[in-house]
Amino acid sequence: MGQAAPPPTEEFVQLFTANQRRLYLFILPQVATTQDADEVLQETNLVIWNKYQQFSVGTNFFAWAAQIATYEVLKHRQRRYREKLQFNDEFVNLVAAEAAERGDELEQRRRALQHCLSRLRAKDRKLIQMRYRPGESGKALAAELGRPANSVYQSLGRIRRSLLECINRRLAAEAGA
């Protein structure tokens, strides 16, 4: 029986962990549902973990992992071939390229949004969180809050404008730094 492979390095584990969200966002536009994206990410993670010795420290971890994810997406699509909703390979490849190209930008925007959300007044942050619960609609939220729907929509519009301005300021400040 052969010797067991050494465990992954701490640097590998940090890169693996730090790139999970970005990999998910790379996979998501290439599959039909968030459940499919979760499944493909799990399969991708298994392959990455099993092939950790093939990663060269100092190279682009995300590029290496995204290549593995691309193969896992293709395998997933082959398994789902009989389902009605299918995108052609050319479209999926274009989406994957766009996701990879914009990954850093989207991650910066996500971090800026988190920062800006933390700076909102508590009641505004709660309203946004309530509105974006899975399956929530503006009308149902208005009924839950006992407020007229147009009042809730106006509040949400004001908060969204405030968040957009904050995000743009934050990104401009980071670009200037």
Contacts in CASP RR format, 6 or more apart in sequence:
PFRMAT RR
TARGET T0000
AUTHOR 0000-0000-0000
METHOD contacts of the structure
MODEL  1
MGQAAPPPTEEFVQLFTANQRRLYLFILPQVATTQDADEVLQETNLVIWN
KYQQFSVGTNFFAWAAQIATYEVLKHRQRRYREKLQFNDEFVNLVAAEAA
ERGDELEQRRRALQHCLSRLRAKDRKLIQMRYRPGESGKALAAELGRPAN
SVYQSLGRIRRSLLECINRRLAAEAGA
5 53 0 8 1.000
8 16 0 8 1.000
8 49 0 8 1.000
8 52 0 8 1.000
9 57 0 8 1.000
11 57 0 8 1.000
12 52 0 8 1.000
12 55 0 8 1.000
12 57 0 8 1.000
15 61 0 8 1.000
16 45 0 8 1.000
16 48 0 8 1.000
16 49 0 8 1.000
16 52 0 8 1.000
16 61 0 8 1.000
16 65 0 8 1.000
19 61 0 8 1.000
19 62 0 8 1.000
19 65 0 8 1.000
20 41 0 8 1.000
20 45 0 8 1.000
21 107 0 8 1.000
21 110 0 8 1.000
22 62 0 8 1.000
22 103 0 8 1.000
22 107 0 8 1.000
23 41 0 8 1.000
23 44 0 8 1.000
23 62 0 8 1.000
23 65 0 8 1.000
23 66 0 8 1.000
23 69 0 8 1.000
24 37 0 8 1.000
24 38 0 8 1.000
24 41 0 8 1.000
25 99 0 8 1.000
25 103 0 8 1.000
25 106 0 8 1.000
25 107 0 8 1.000
26 66 0 8 1.000
26 69 0 8 1.000
26 96 0 8 1.000
26 99 0 8 1.000
26 100 0 8 1.000
26 103 0 8 1.000
27 37 0 8 1.000
27 40 0 8 1.000
27 41 0 8 1.000
27 44 0 8 1.000
27 69 0 8 1.000
27 72 0 8 1.000
27 73 0 8 1.000
28 34 0 8 1.000
28 37 0 8 1.000
28 99 0 8 1.000
29 95 0 8 1.000
29 96 0 8 1.000
29 98 0 8 1.000
29 99 0 8 1.000
30 40 0 8 1.000
30 73 0 8 1.000
30 87 0 8 1.000
30 92 0 8 1.000
30 95 0 8 1.000
30 96 0 8 1.000
30 99 0 8 1.000
31 37 0 8 1.000
31 40 0 8 1.000
31 73 0 8 1.000
31 76 0 8 1.000
31 77 0 8 1.000
32 80 0 8 1.000
32 83 0 8 1.000
32 85 0 8 1.000
36 76 0 8 1.000
36 80 0 8 1.000
39 76 0 8 1.000
40 69 0 8 1.000
40 72 0 8 1.000
40 73 0 8 1.000
40 76 0 8 1.000
41 69 0 8 1.000
43 72 0 8 1.000
43 75 0 8 1.000
43 76 0 8 1.000
44 65 0 8 1.000
44 68 0 8 1.000
44 69 0 8 1.000
44 72 0 8 1.000
47 68 0 8 1.000
47 71 0 8 1.000
47 72 0 8 1.000
48 65 0 8 1.000
48 68 0 8 1.000
51 68 0 8 1.000
55 61 0 8 1.000
55 64 0 8 1.000
63 100 0 8 1.000
66 96 0 8 1.000
66 100 0 8 1.000
70 96 0 8 1.000
73 92 0 8 1.000
73 96 0 8 1.000
77 86 0 8 1.000
77 92 0 8 1.000
80 86 0 8 1.000
87 95 0 8 1.000
108 171 0 8 1.000
108 174 0 8 1.000
109 167 0 8 1.000
109 171 0 8 1.000
112 166 0 8 1.000
112 167 0 8 1.000
112 170 0 8 1.000
112 171 0 8 1.000
112 174 0 8 1.000
113 163 0 8 1.000
113 167 0 8 1.000
115 166 0 8 1.000
115 170 0 8 1.000
116 162 0 8 1.000
116 163 0 8 1.000
116 166 0 8 1.000
116 167 0 8 1.000
116 170 0 8 1.000
117 125 0 8 1.000
117 128 0 8 1.000
117 163 0 8 1.000
118 125 0 8 1.000
119 166 0 8 1.000
120 128 0 8 1.000
120 159 0 8 1.000
120 162 0 8 1.000
120 163 0 8 1.000
124 155 0 8 1.000
124 159 0 8 1.000
124 162 0 8 1.000
127 141 0 8 1.000
127 152 0 8 1.000
127 155 0 8 1.000
127 156 0 8 1.000
127 159 0 8 1.000
128 156 0 8 1.000
128 159 0 8 1.000
128 163 0 8 1.000
130 136 0 8 1.000
130 141 0 8 1.000
130 144 0 8 1.000
130 145 0 8 1.000
131 138 0 8 1.000
131 141 0 8 1.000
131 156 0 8 1.000
138 149 0 8 1.000
138 152 0 8 1.000
138 153 0 8 1.000
138 156 0 8 1.000
139 149 0 8 1.000
141 152 0 8 1.000
142 148 0 8 1.000
142 149 0 8 1.000
142 151 0 8 1.000
142 152 0 8 1.000
145 152 0 8 1.000
END
